[in-house]
């Protein structure tokens, strides 16, 4: 699978991850942003290794919650040095010009039970688009909140995978982003 496909999936994952964080703080070594795209009909999976989060989640007052994420696009992990080098290039992420993607929440709302929607803007490669990220909250045995969800990002909306990679028969436009965040329990 090519680096461009992996890159697209990673971007989507980034957007989802941003939506799931809470005020308790993110346990980074137990949290992940993963993505899946298809290249020539084959799933391509990846993740980002470096990102920062500024998160405040108030379960009883979600309207006052926020989730802001910065992702270092060059930290993409596709399990292939060649693919990773390709997706860092101008036709994909162009990390020399656009080293980071950023998600900034504009609202968080409870849509029933432990289900939430995080609305915000994802900026990548000089393009900003609005996203709504669905998340579900559960708790682990230690009392930490676990925020999980998935959403689709359209890579071509962000000019990711241009030139020959713009052909959606080769690499699909849709990138499925899956996020799992472990949020520290509050005292």
Beta strands, then each sheet from edge to edge (+ up, - down):
strand 1: 32-39
strand 2: 42-48
strand 3: 51-56
strand 4: 66-72
strand 5: 76-77
strand 6: 100-112
strand 7: 115-124
strand 8: 127-139
strand 9: 145-154
strand 10: 174-183
sheet 1: 3+ 4- 6+ 7- 8+ 9- 10+ 1- 2+ 5-
end
